[in-house]
Every structure is written in structure tokens, then in C-alpha cells.
Amino acid sequence: MMPAGLVEEIKKLTVAERLTIMEVTLQLVREDLGQLEPPSRAERKRRLIAAAQALLPDYAPGGELTVFTTLDGEDFHA
């Protein structure tokens, strides 16, 4: 949550000052992310499996992504 009044204080700054704040903030975030350890191979695999399972209904017959396959047999005219 953003501290109360921070946005109002930022609005008072010039565009150049706002950009400087953004650059410094982005650099701090990059440094923090650089300190994080990447997920282990097992964790990456677990995440990929979970994502695939979450999307499976969309790809199954009758799912959201197969609804347009009924048009496959029709001619297309520009």
C-alpha cells in the first residue's frame, strides 16, 4: 500500500523530477530482483504443469479455443 499523501506529493514535482524518481525506483526493483534466486528446476516444472492443467479445459473439445474449428471446412472468401 502506498503511504498516504505520497501521490499528492509526487504530483507537485516537475516531470523531470518524476522521471528521476521512476528511474531510481526501477533500479532498486532490478537490484531486488537480481538478489532473488531463480526457482529450482522442480519448482519451474511444478508451475508449468499447473499452468497447463489450468488451460486444459480451453483446449478440450467444446472449450473456448476449439469453438472456431467448426469453420475449418468452410471456404474463406476475402
C-alpha positions in Angstrom: 0.0 0.0 0.0 1.3 3.4 -0.9 1.9 5.8 2.1 -0.9 8.4 2.5 -0.1 11.6 0.6 2.7 10.2 -1.4 0.8 10.6 -4.7 -0.1 14.1 -3.9 3.5 15.0 -3.2 4.6 13.4 -6.5 2.0 15.5 -8.3 3.8 18.6 -7.0 7.1 17.6 -8.7 8.2 18.5 -12.2 8.1 16.0 -14.9 11.9 15.7 -14.8 11.8 15.0 -11.1 9.1 12.4 -11.5 11.2 10.7 -14.2 14.2 10.6 -11.9 12.1 9.0 -9.2 10.9 6.4 -11.7 14.4 5.6 -12.8 15.7 5.3 -9.2 12.7 3.1 -8.2 13.2 0.9 -11.3 16.9 0.5 -10.5 16.0 -0.5 -6.9 13.5 -3.1 -8.1 16.0 -4.5 -10.6 18.5 -4.8 -7.8 16.0 -6.6 -5.6 15.1 -9.0 -8.4 18.7 -9.7 -9.0 19.1 -10.8 -5.4 16.3 -13.3 -5.8 17.2 -16.9 -6.5 15.6 -18.3 -9.6 13.1 -21.1 -9.0 14.5 -24.6 -8.9 14.0 -26.9 -11.8 11.4 -28.8 -9.8 9.5 -25.6 -9.0 9.6 -24.5 -12.6 8.2 -27.9 -13.6 5.5 -27.7 -11.0 4.5 -24.2 -12.2 4.4 -25.3 -15.8 2.3 -28.4 -15.0 -0.1 -26.2 -13.0 -0.4 -23.7 -15.9 -1.0 -26.5 -18.4 -3.7 -28.0 -16.2 -5.4 -24.7 -15.8 -5.6 -24.2 -19.6 -6.6 -27.8 -20.4 -10.4 -27.1 -20.4 -9.9 -24.3 -23.0 -8.2 -26.8 -25.4 -10.5 -29.7 -24.8 -13.4 -30.4 -27.2 -16.0 -27.8 -26.7 -13.5 -25.5 -24.9 -13.2 -21.8 -25.7 -10.3 -22.3 -28.1 -11.9 -25.0 -30.2 -15.1 -23.2 -30.9 -13.8 -21.8 -34.2 -12.7 -25.2 -35.6 -16.2 -25.7 -36.8 -15.4 -23.2 -39.5 -12.4 -25.2 -40.8 -14.4 -26.9 -43.5 -15.9 -23.7 -44.9 -14.5 -21.8 -47.8 -12.9 -18.4 -47.0 -13.5 -15.5 -49.4 -11.7 -12.2 -48.9 
